[in-house]
Amino acid sequence: MTHSFEKLLQQDAPPPPDAAARRVARQAALAEFARVQAEASSQSDASRWSMFQALLGALRLSSHTQRSDDMPWYSRRMLLGGAASVCLVVVGGALAWKTLRVNPSLADLSPAYETVSVPTKYWS
């Protein structure tokens, strides 16, 4: 039964496009576009960013910025890796500094040994 239905659809010619319907649809689409554009421009004028928000947006380290093509991905990754390394060095240094100030005996690398001279005999 499906096979005969497909044959009927293939034999049936589509109706010719109605010029008046196309014109009405185009006018409706243009009117809707103009309405949306006017609404968007009035909203952008009403919602201005403060100076602080603009500065934060410019300094954001994200891949979703408007200037995503300025720096290649591998360079951005190296920059973030370098920043992470610097943070680790700072935290590690602060931790070591604090530990050595609280307990200075940890700075000794090896215990102090007494040196004893032992006489040796030369066998001749």
Buried (B, 14 or more C-beta within 10 A) or exposed (E): EEEEEEEEEEEEEEEEEEEEEEEEEEEEEEEEEEEEEEEEEEEEEEEEEEEEEEEEEEEEEEEEEEEEEEEEEEEBEEEEEEEEEEEEEEEEEEEEEEEEEEEEEEEEEEEEEEEEEEEEEEEE
